[in-house]
């Protein structure tokens, strides 16, 4: 999983964040840049969306906000069940609260169906990750509960 990733289905992780052009409303028309068209197609195909993003400088990382900006105009996220897991370490000043608030604002504006009971703050330290995976069984269990709630709430 990327430091900032949007899981589109239980088995598909969106990895095109770095390929997205900077959002410009003048470019939000056909023909869309290929990376934007691919993002929107993946969202359209997904039955639900799970977002995992860190908090950076009191909000969402700029590159991830850029991704969200590209989702607004297409409408593919409208009515789609969405939740998030913030994996900020316990050392983060707000524990990810500001990132959650930013996500809620943008996703509400885009018309996503936020599944509140599936949104979670689960502090994950670098020591809890091995080979790109959360190794701690307790943390994995907490993540599984959030994913299960998203499936049920969608």
Helices and strands as residue ranges (DSSP letters): E 5-9, E 12-14, G 17-19, G 25-27, H 34-45, E 48-52, E 55-56, E 59-60, H 62-72, E 81-86, H 97-109, E 113-114, G 116-118, E 120-121, G 126-128, E 129-130, E 133-134, H 137-153
